[in-house]
Each structure stands twice: as C-alpha cells, then as structure tokens.
C-alpha cells in the first residue's frame, strides 16, 4: 500500500514572530541556509533541479511582488525552474504538494520547496483590508473571524460544544509552544486567561485566535531511491490530498464541518493506504480554537460532534491517542501563510525521526525534546484549511516506514 515515491531529506525554519528587522529576502535566505546546512550527510545546492516558492500575498510586504524570481536570484539558484504558489491558508502545504508531484513525475530528482510570509509589515487594518477584498455585496465585511465564529456557534448549538472545550485547545497549544524555540508565543495560559481576553467575535475571545506572524520554512525533497545519499533517516511522503468547497459562505450546506478538509483527508488516507487510527502525530490548522475541534472530526480522529470531548479527555495531548500540534500549532507558533504548511512538515519530519531534540532551532535541546511524541506506527499528518469561504484544504501524510 502507500505511495512513498518522494522522500524529505532536510528541513529548516526560522524563529517566527514580529520580524520587523528582517525583510522577506532575509527570511527566505535564512530558512534556505538552515535547511541545506542540516542535511545529515551534507548537501550540495547544485543538486537542486527545481524550486517552488509559497507566498500568499507577496505584494503585502511592500518590497517584493514576484516571489519566484526573488527566490532563485537571492539564494544563488538562478537558472533553475521556479514556480510561485498562492492558495490561501494552505499555500505552503500546496507548494509542498506541487513540488512532490514534480519529483514523483520523474522530471526532477531533487527539489526545494520554500514558504515565507511577511504579515506584520503592514498594519492590522491594512492586512484586514487586503483579506476583505472580494465581491462588494456577497463578501462585504467578511474576514477570517466572521467566517469561523459562525462555525463555532453552530457546533455549540448542534453538539453542545462549550467555550471551555474551545479554550482547552488554546491552553494545550500554548503549553506545547513553550517547548518549541521557533514559536512566536512561548508562554502558558489558563482557561480563565482565555475567558478574560477581549471578545473578538462571539463566541471567540482573543486567545482563541492565532496571531499575525512573520516567518519562513523550507524542505528539500528527492526521489525516494536517492534519499540514502543525503540521510539514513528519510521521511517519506505516504499520501496527500486536496479538497475544495463552495467559494461563497452563503452557499455552504453545513457549518459544523469543513467539507474541503473531509475531501482532502479521504484522498490522503486512500493514497497512503492507512486509516486515521494509524496516525501518531498531527500538525493541524488551529487558526481558531474551534477549528482544531472541527479538525478532529473532519480528519477522522473522532466521530462528528465529539471534537469537544476529544480535547476535554486529553486525547490530543502529547501523550494522547494522537498528539495534535506538538509545535504549539498556529495558535502559539503563528501563521505566516506561505510558511505555515512547510513548518508543519518540518515538525513532523523531526517527530517521525524522533529527533526533536536535535531540531535546528535556537534554545536548549532539553527543552526541545519535551514535545517529542512517542512514535508507534510511524505516521504523521499535516493539515491546512482556509481560503475565501474556507473553501480549500490540503492534507499530507508522512511516514518513516519505507
């Protein structure tokens, strides 16, 4: 069963945060250097035959609007093919998906996929105005919060999900983020802290939300049969899927699930030849606390309507049935759109190799390893959902099993 035609042999991230001191090009270069310098057996950049750059809103940082050209020109790769990917919140994971297709097709042996996003160079008001661009009537006033908050209200109404259960997601992910040197926010919070934080859009408070964050991440992939040249511990791409839903919110038939995620997950599990119960660790899209609860259900970790109980019973803790967001997730680590999916891939790479202690981040390795998950069956799942109307999702399944 399974696919396993593509292997990941190296990953790299920069510390996420409000990086006003670093422009887009510097973030890209640092993530790239972190990646090539941490391939186990060494890496020659001349081996890279093609690159994919994931950047959701290149015009938003004010300095760069043609991301692909910038990538190859600024990091010494001028001359190779380079493709720019933009696909809403799953931009990074879709960049990774397309790079895998490039290698699996046999056209390229080795490829680089890199994601970066500057979210803080413009004011919050300016970023919201960019996000709100669209149909002048059907999408008037539409922001991420006004799309996800109604999902929370409906889920609470139909299944009895509580604000306490949603707050538990934030508490868990902030606790995990303390052990991740890459995270934007590295402090613990309580349920009371969530309740006391300002209301943003009922029923979600400020600490139910992920922050606006700058960041970059990269990965080097190759044909699976070439992986041993670079490492004795490759991680393979077992499967992936991409699903879509209606573009406009008013056309949705169900506000208690993300149809795009359900479709993407079904494709990924089928390609990998596994079931949700085989997943040891998952990095999922927790842009808001309710999103992670719905993700549990959409990805098959529990039955529909039981996401609130899943978090309450500790089943998504580091030592739970499936460890969800050991990195701290978007809520603690941050959500630089183009980098998010690739950073999730990087976390799973370290987790599946049981090598979190040696992840190439700043900080005490002893702190790093506190988020190491016990790997039993050897599979990890990565997930993003978003886009206008929450209309697209990418799910990737990785494995250390050859």
C-alpha positions as CSV (number, residue, x, y, z in Angstrom):
1,X,0.0,0.0,0.0
2,X,1.1,3.6,0.2
3,X,2.8,5.9,-2.2
4,X,6.3,6.7,-0.9
5,X,7.9,7.8,-4.1
6,X,9.2,11.1,-2.6
7,X,11.5,11.5,0.5
8,X,12.2,14.5,2.6
9,X,15.9,14.7,3.5
10,X,16.2,18.1,5.1
11,X,14.1,20.9,6.6
12,X,14.7,24.3,8.1
13,X,12.7,27.0,9.9
14,X,13.5,30.4,11.2
15,X,12.0,31.7,14.5
16,X,8.5,33.0,13.9
17,X,7.4,36.4,15.3
18,X,7.2,40.0,14.5
19,X,10.3,40.2,12.4
20,X,10.4,43.9,11.6
21,X,14.2,43.7,11.5
22,X,14.1,41.1,8.6
23,X,12.8,41.7,5.2
24,X,11.3,39.0,3.1
25,X,14.5,38.1,1.2
26,X,16.5,37.7,4.5
27,X,13.8,35.3,5.9
28,X,13.9,33.3,2.7
29,X,17.7,33.1,2.8
30,X,17.9,32.1,6.5
31,X,15.3,29.3,6.1
32,X,17.1,28.0,3.0
33,X,20.5,28.0,4.7
34,X,19.1,26.3,7.8
35,X,17.8,23.6,5.5
36,X,20.8,22.8,3.4
37,X,23.2,23.1,6.4
38,X,21.3,20.5,8.3
39,X,21.1,17.6,5.9
40,X,22.6,14.7,7.7
41,X,25.3,13.7,5.2
42,X,25.8,17.2,3.7
43,X,24.1,18.8,0.7
44,X,25.4,20.4,-2.5
45,X,22.9,23.2,-3.6
46,X,23.8,22.3,-7.2
47,X,21.7,19.1,-6.7
48,X,18.6,21.2,-6.7
49,X,16.9,21.0,-10.1
50,X,13.7,22.9,-9.4
51,X,12.1,25.1,-6.7
52,X,8.6,26.0,-5.5
53,X,8.1,29.2,-3.5
54,X,4.9,29.5,-1.4
55,X,3.9,33.1,-0.7
56,X,0.3,34.0,-0.3
57,X,0.4,37.8,-0.6
58,X,3.8,38.9,-2.0
59,X,2.6,42.4,-2.6
60,X,1.7,42.8,1.1
61,X,5.2,43.2,2.3
62,X,5.8,46.2,0.1
63,X,9.2,45.1,-1.2
64,X,8.6,42.0,-3.3
65,X,5.8,41.2,-5.8
66,X,7.4,38.5,-8.0
67,X,8.3,35.9,-5.4
68,X,9.6,33.2,-7.7
69,X,12.2,35.4,-9.3
70,X,13.3,36.6,-5.9
71,X,13.8,33.1,-4.6
72,X,16.2,31.8,-7.2
73,X,18.0,35.2,-7.6
74,X,18.6,35.8,-3.9
75,X,19.9,32.4,-2.8
76,X,22.1,31.5,-5.7
77,X,19.8,29.3,-7.7
78,X,19.3,31.5,-10.7
79,X,18.7,29.3,-13.8
80,X,16.6,26.6,-12.4
81,X,12.8,26.4,-12.9
82,X,10.9,28.1,-10.1
83,X,7.1,28.2,-9.5
84,X,5.2,30.6,-7.3
85,X,2.2,29.1,-5.4
86,X,-0.6,31.0,-3.8
87,X,-3.6,29.2,-2.3
88,X,-4.9,30.9,0.8
89,X,-4.0,29.5,4.2
90,X,-2.9,26.1,2.6
91,X,-0.3,28.0,0.4
92,X,2.7,26.3,2.0
93,X,1.3,22.8,2.0
94,X,0.1,23.2,-1.6
95,X,3.6,24.3,-2.6
96,X,4.9,21.2,-1.0
97,X,2.2,19.1,-2.8
98,X,3.2,20.5,-6.1
99,X,6.9,20.0,-5.5
100,X,6.2,16.4,-4.7
101,X,4.3,16.0,-7.9
102,X,7.3,17.4,-9.8
103,X,9.6,14.9,-8.3
104,X,7.2,11.9,-8.5
105,X,6.7,12.6,-12.2
106,X,10.3,11.8,-12.8
107,X,11.1,15.2,-14.3
108,X,13.2,16.3,-11.3
109,X,15.3,14.2,-8.9
110,X,15.8,16.9,-6.2
111,X,13.7,19.9,-5.4
112,X,13.4,22.7,-2.9
113,X,10.1,24.0,-1.5
114,X,10.2,27.2,0.5
115,X,7.5,29.2,2.1
116,X,7.6,32.7,3.5
117,X,5.2,35.5,4.5
118,X,5.5,38.9,6.0
119,X,2.3,39.6,7.9
120,X,3.4,42.4,10.2
121,X,5.0,45.0,7.8
122,X,1.6,46.4,7.2
123,X,-0.8,47.4,9.9
124,X,-3.6,45.1,11.0
125,X,-6.1,47.4,9.4
126,X,-4.3,47.2,6.1
127,X,-4.0,43.4,6.3
128,X,-7.7,43.1,7.0
129,X,-8.5,45.3,4.1
130,X,-6.4,43.0,1.8
131,X,-8.2,40.0,3.3
132,X,-11.6,41.6,2.8
133,X,-11.1,42.2,-1.0
134,X,-13.8,40.4,-3.0
135,X,-17.4,40.7,-4.1
136,X,-18.7,44.1,-2.9
137,X,-22.0,42.6,-1.7
138,X,-21.7,38.9,-1.1
139,X,-18.4,39.2,0.8
140,X,-18.9,42.6,2.4
141,X,-17.5,42.6,5.9
142,X,-16.1,39.1,5.5
143,X,-12.9,38.4,7.5
144,X,-11.4,35.2,8.8
145,X,-13.1,35.7,12.2
146,X,-16.6,36.3,10.7
147,X,-16.2,33.1,8.8
148,X,-15.1,30.9,11.6
149,X,-17.1,32.3,14.5
150,X,-20.5,31.1,13.0
151,X,-18.9,27.6,12.7
152,X,-18.3,27.8,16.5
153,X,-21.9,28.9,17.2
154,X,-23.4,26.2,15.1
155,X,-21.1,23.5,16.5
156,X,-22.1,24.6,20.0
157,X,-25.8,24.6,19.1
158,X,-25.8,21.1,17.4
159,X,-23.4,19.2,19.6
160,X,-23.1,21.0,22.9
161,X,-19.5,22.1,22.4
162,X,-18.6,24.6,25.1
163,X,-16.4,27.6,25.4
164,X,-14.4,25.7,28.0
165,X,-13.6,23.0,25.5
166,X,-12.5,25.5,22.9
167,X,-10.3,27.3,25.5
168,X,-8.7,23.9,26.2
169,X,-7.3,23.9,22.7
170,X,-5.6,27.2,23.3
171,X,-4.3,26.1,26.7
172,X,-2.8,22.8,25.2
173,X,-1.2,24.5,22.2
174,X,0.3,27.3,24.2
175,X,1.8,24.7,26.6
176,X,3.3,22.8,23.7
177,X,4.7,26.1,22.2
178,X,6.8,26.7,25.3
179,X,8.9,23.8,24.2
180,X,9.3,25.0,20.6
181,X,12.1,27.6,20.1
182,X,10.5,28.6,16.8
183,X,7.2,29.7,18.2
184,X,6.0,33.3,18.2
185,X,4.4,32.9,21.6
186,X,6.2,30.8,24.3
187,X,4.1,31.1,27.4
188,X,1.4,29.1,29.1
189,X,-2.2,30.3,29.5
190,X,-5.2,29.1,31.5
191,X,-8.9,28.7,30.6
192,X,-9.5,31.8,32.8
193,X,-7.0,33.7,30.7
194,X,-8.9,32.8,27.5
195,X,-12.2,33.9,29.0
196,X,-10.8,37.2,30.3
197,X,-9.1,38.1,27.0
198,X,-11.1,40.6,24.8
199,X,-14.1,39.3,22.9
200,X,-13.3,39.5,19.1
201,X,-16.3,37.9,17.6
202,X,-18.7,35.9,19.7
203,X,-18.1,33.2,20.9
204,X,-14.3,33.6,20.3
205,X,-12.0,35.6,22.5
206,X,-8.6,37.0,21.6
207,X,-6.8,34.0,23.0
208,X,-9.0,31.7,20.9
209,X,-7.2,33.2,17.9
210,X,-3.8,32.7,16.3
211,X,-1.5,35.8,15.9
212,X,-0.3,37.6,12.8
213,X,3.2,36.4,12.3
214,X,6.2,36.7,10.1
215,X,8.2,33.5,9.2
216,X,9.8,31.2,6.7
217,X,10.4,27.5,6.3
218,X,11.9,25.1,3.7
219,X,12.3,21.5,2.8
220,X,14.4,19.5,0.4
221,X,12.8,16.6,-1.3
222,X,14.1,13.9,-3.7
223,X,13.3,10.6,-5.3
224,X,12.9,8.1,-2.6
225,X,15.6,5.8,-4.1
226,X,18.1,8.7,-3.8
227,X,17.4,9.5,-0.2
228,X,20.3,7.5,1.2
229,X,22.8,9.8,-0.4
230,X,21.6,12.5,2.0
231,X,20.4,10.7,5.2
232,X,20.0,7.4,6.8
233,X,16.7,8.6,8.3
234,X,14.5,9.9,5.5
235,X,10.8,10.7,5.9
236,X,8.6,9.6,3.0
237,X,5.5,11.2,1.6
238,X,2.9,8.4,2.0
239,X,0.0,10.3,0.6
240,X,-1.7,13.7,0.1
241,X,-5.0,15.2,-0.9
242,X,-6.5,18.5,-1.8
243,X,-10.2,19.3,-1.4
244,X,-12.3,22.3,-2.3
245,X,-15.7,23.6,-1.3
246,X,-18.1,26.4,-2.5
247,X,-16.4,29.8,-2.7
248,X,-19.2,31.8,-1.0
249,X,-20.2,31.2,2.6
250,X,-23.9,31.6,1.9
251,X,-23.7,28.5,-0.4
252,X,-22.5,26.2,2.3
253,X,-24.8,23.3,3.4
254,X,-23.1,22.6,6.7
255,X,-21.5,24.9,9.3
256,X,-20.2,22.1,11.5
257,X,-17.5,20.7,9.3
258,X,-15.0,21.9,6.6
259,X,-16.0,19.9,3.6
260,X,-12.7,20.7,1.8
261,X,-10.8,19.0,4.7
262,X,-13.0,15.9,4.7
263,X,-12.3,15.5,0.9
264,X,-8.6,16.1,1.2
265,X,-8.3,13.7,4.1
266,X,-10.1,11.0,2.3
267,X,-7.7,11.3,-0.7
268,X,-4.6,11.3,1.6
269,X,-5.7,8.3,3.6
270,X,-6.5,6.4,0.4
271,X,-3.2,7.1,-1.2
272,X,-1.3,6.2,2.0
273,X,-3.3,3.0,2.5
274,X,-3.9,3.8,6.2
275,X,-6.7,4.9,8.5
276,X,-6.9,7.7,11.0
277,X,-6.1,5.3,13.9
278,X,-2.6,4.8,12.3
279,X,-1.6,8.5,12.9
280,X,0.8,9.1,15.8
281,X,1.2,12.8,15.5
282,X,-0.6,15.6,13.6
283,X,0.0,19.2,12.8
284,X,-3.4,20.7,12.0
285,X,-4.8,24.1,11.2
286,X,-5.8,25.8,14.5
287,X,-6.3,29.4,13.3
288,X,-9.1,29.5,15.9
289,X,-9.8,27.1,18.8
290,X,-13.0,25.9,17.2
291,X,-11.1,25.0,14.0
292,X,-9.0,22.4,15.8
293,X,-12.1,20.8,17.4
294,X,-13.7,20.5,14.0
295,X,-10.5,19.2,12.5
296,X,-10.5,16.2,14.9
297,X,-13.8,15.2,13.4
298,X,-13.0,16.0,9.7
299,X,-9.7,14.1,9.9
300,X,-11.3,11.1,11.4
301,X,-9.7,11.2,14.9
302,X,-13.2,11.1,16.4
303,X,-16.8,10.9,15.4
304,X,-18.7,14.0,14.2
305,X,-19.8,16.1,17.2
306,X,-17.3,14.6,19.6
307,X,-14.4,17.0,19.0
308,X,-15.1,18.9,22.2
309,X,-15.0,15.7,24.2
310,X,-11.8,14.7,22.4
311,X,-9.9,17.7,23.7
312,X,-11.5,17.5,27.1
313,X,-10.5,13.9,27.6
314,X,-6.9,14.7,26.7
315,X,-6.9,12.5,23.6
316,X,-5.0,15.2,21.6
317,X,-2.3,15.8,24.3
318,X,1.3,14.9,23.6
319,X,0.7,11.5,25.3
320,X,-2.9,11.1,23.9
321,X,-4.4,8.9,21.2
322,X,-3.0,11.3,18.6
323,X,-0.7,14.1,19.6
324,X,-2.0,17.2,17.9
325,X,0.1,20.3,17.3
326,X,3.2,19.4,19.4
327,X,4.8,22.5,17.8
328,X,2.2,24.7,19.5
329,X,0.2,25.0,16.3
330,X,-0.7,28.2,14.6
331,X,-2.1,29.5,17.9
332,X,1.3,29.5,19.6
333,X,3.8,29.2,16.7
334,X,2.0,31.7,14.5
335,X,0.5,31.6,11.0
336,X,2.7,33.2,8.3
337,X,0.6,31.9,5.4
338,X,3.2,30.8,2.9
339,X,5.4,29.2,5.6
340,X,2.8,27.5,7.8
341,X,2.3,24.3,5.9
342,X,6.0,23.8,5.3
343,X,6.8,24.5,9.0
344,X,4.2,21.8,9.9
345,X,6.0,19.4,7.5
346,X,9.3,20.2,9.3
347,X,7.9,19.5,12.7
348,X,6.6,16.1,11.5
349,X,10.0,15.4,10.0
350,X,11.7,15.8,13.4
351,X,8.9,14.0,15.2
352,X,8.9,10.9,13.0
353,X,12.7,10.7,13.2
354,X,12.3,11.0,17.0
355,X,14.8,13.8,16.5
356,X,13.1,16.8,18.0
357,X,16.0,17.2,20.5
358,X,18.3,18.0,17.5
359,X,15.9,20.2,15.6
360,X,18.0,23.1,14.3
361,X,16.4,25.8,16.3
362,X,17.7,28.1,18.9
363,X,17.3,27.1,22.5
364,X,18.0,24.3,24.9
365,X,17.8,20.8,23.3
366,X,16.5,19.6,26.6
367,X,13.6,21.9,26.2
368,X,13.1,20.9,22.6
369,X,12.7,17.2,23.4
370,X,9.9,17.8,25.9
371,X,7.5,18.0,23.0
372,X,8.8,14.7,21.4
373,X,5.9,12.4,20.8
374,X,6.1,8.6,21.2
375,X,6.1,7.2,17.7
376,X,4.2,3.8,17.5
377,X,3.0,3.2,13.9
378,X,5.3,5.7,12.2
379,X,2.8,8.1,10.5
380,X,2.2,11.8,10.8
381,X,-0.5,14.0,9.3
382,X,-0.3,17.7,8.2
383,X,-3.4,19.8,7.5
384,X,-4.4,23.3,6.4
385,X,-7.8,24.7,5.6
386,X,-8.8,28.2,4.6
387,X,-9.1,30.4,1.6
388,X,-12.1,32.6,0.8
389,X,-15.1,31.0,2.3
390,X,-12.9,28.3,3.9
391,X,-13.0,26.7,0.6
392,X,-9.8,24.7,0.2
393,X,-7.7,22.3,2.2
394,X,-4.6,20.2,1.9
395,X,-3.8,17.1,3.9
396,X,-0.4,15.4,3.7
397,X,0.6,12.1,5.3
398,X,4.2,11.4,6.1
399,X,5.9,8.2,7.3
400,X,9.2,6.9,8.4
401,X,8.2,3.5,7.2
402,X,9.9,2.6,3.9
